[in-house]
Amino acid sequence: MRKHRGLTQEGVAAACGAHITVIRRYEADTSRPALDVLRNLGFTLNASADSLPHEPDDRRSETPSFRTSLEALDPLGCDGQADELALIEGAMLRHQVRQAASDRAHGRHRGPRCRRPRYP
């Protein structure tokens, strides 16, 4: 998508406030962007956040009822769709928080670890 729009990795990194190494990792599929970075990438590339990690055909839901529910949002117009998108993003964020809490509880913490200072 970045190349199709004629942008460099450096340009995308600067525009979305990320380091170029992070952008390279995303493109190599060795790392996943955090929600705030994903949103910034969407703004930078003028694309929806759900279209960034996959090719267009990969985004289809395997659950027919879920796909039908999403298609039912079409008549709502921009305002209604924006409201529904905010609800979906909230549910996704809640899931990520619960997953992170579960990972921490089971010793599978992903991310930088804070070191406690050693006192004599």
Residue pairs with C-beta under 8 A, 6 or more apart in sequence:
1 45
1 47
1 51
1 52
2 8
2 9
2 12
2 27
2 45
5 45
5 46
7 44
7 45
9 20
9 23
9 24
9 27
10 20
12 18
12 23
12 41
12 44
12 45
13 19
13 20
13 22
13 23
15 40
15 44
16 37
16 40
16 41
16 43
16 44
17 37
17 40
18 33
18 37
18 40
18 41
22 31
22 33
22 37
25 31
26 32
26 33
26 41
32 53
33 41
33 52
33 53
35 89
35 92
35 93
35 96
38 49
38 52
39 49
41 47
41 49
41 52
42 48
42 49
42 52
45 52
50 59
51 59
60 67
61 67
61 70
73 80
73 81
73 84
74 81
76 83
76 84
100 110
103 109
103 110
